Amino acid sequence: MEKMAKESLVSENSLTNNAHSAGSIVSLLTGKLPTTTKVVYAPDTLKGVNAYQHLPGILKQLGYRTLDLSIRHYADAMDLNLRNGFDVGNFRQHAGQNVVLLQALRPFTGSLFATHWYFLERIYERISTRLRHIFLQSI
């Protein structure tokens, strides 16, 4: 550790810019303060352009494969609405990337706000998770 410390940036007495995991993680990944993103504590989520402006999204556009391993409801990128950032998050694909049913409904729904789509995707995810649990357990 001492050898690695000589070659690394070492910080003593470091402080986070938010007291809660959700705000800190979002701030680290977006480079924006919690006062800008309005994400302080779960269930706060990223909205508007903030949901698309983050490091994982940039890396994914550059061809990197991205994976989020975190604790649900505290630091989960999908729950925090980091859009187009991760291929897989906590061993599930982002609902908005591969949901054929929701994609088929888009032409009939008009111009829904991004928050409405986020809400629909969460409903779809919860229903499909529960149905898989019910039917796959009975097999």
N, C-alpha and C positions, 0 to 999 in steps of 0.2 A: 504494500500500500504506500509506503514511503517513497519508493522509486516511482510509482505511478503519480504520486502527488507532485513530484518535481516536474513532471511533463504535462501536468493538467492544470486547469483553472480550479483553484480551491478557494472556497468562500467560507468564511467564518461568520456566525451570527446572521445567517440568511433568513429573511422573512418572506412569507408568502403575501400576495396582494389581496388575498381573500381568506376568510376563516373557514370556508367550506370547500370540499373537494371539487364540486361541480364548477364553481366560479374559478378556482385555480387552474383546473385542467383546461377549461375553455380559454382562459387568458394565456396559458402556455402555448396552446395550439393555434390561436388566432393572432397573438401578439397585441391584443387589445385589452384594455382595462375592463373589469367587470362593470364599471359605471357606463362604459360605451356599449357593451354587448347586452347589458341588463340580465346577465346570468350570474346570480349570486348563490343560490341554493336550489337544489332540485325541489320542485318540478319546473323551475325556470328553464327555458330552452332558447336556443339561437333563433332569431327571426330575420326575415329579409335577406339582404346581401351578406350579413354576418354569418349566416348559415352556410355560405359557399366560400368564404374567404378564410382559409386556414391552411396550415402546413400539410396535413395529410392529403388534402385536395390537390395541392401543388405537386406533391410527390407522385400522386396517382396519375396526374396528367403527364408527368415526365416518364411514365412507364413502370414505376415501382408498384409492386404488389403490397397491399396494405392490410393490416390485421389489428384489430383492437381487442386487447385482453384486459378487462377491467371488472369492477364490481358493479353489477346492475344497480340502477337508481342512485348511485353516488358519482360515478365517473364514466358511465357508458356513453360512447360517442353517438350512438343512434338515439338513445333517450334524450341526449342533449341537442339533437338535431344538427349534427355536423354532416351536411349533405355532400354527397359525391366524394367522401373522404376515405372510406374504408370498404374493401371488398367484402370482408367478413368482420362482424363485431360480436364478440362473445359467442362464437360458433353459430351465428345465424346471419343470413344475408339481409341486407337492408331491404325492407319491404318495398320501397319505391323503385328498386332496381329490377325486380323480377316478378312483380305481381301482375299477371296477365289480366285478371279481372278488373283491377283498378285502372290499368292502362286502356282497357276496352271501354271503360265508362267515361274517359276524359272528353270525347267529342260531345257527349250528351249533357255534361255538367256545366258548360259555359266556362266563364273565367273565374274559377274559384281562387281564393287567395292561397298562398303557400301554407298558411296555418291550417286551412281547411283540409288540404291534402295530407298534412302531417297528422291531423286528427283521424282522417279516414284510414291512413296507413296503420296507425296504432290500433284502431278497432279491428282491422283485418288481421293484424299480427296476433292480437289477443284471442280472437275467435279461432283462427287456424291453430294456434298453440293448444287451446283447450280441446278442440276436436281431435287433433293428433293424439293428445293425451288419453282421451276417452276411447278412441277406436283402436289405437295401437296397443293400449294396455289390455284390451279384451281379446287380442289375437293370441 
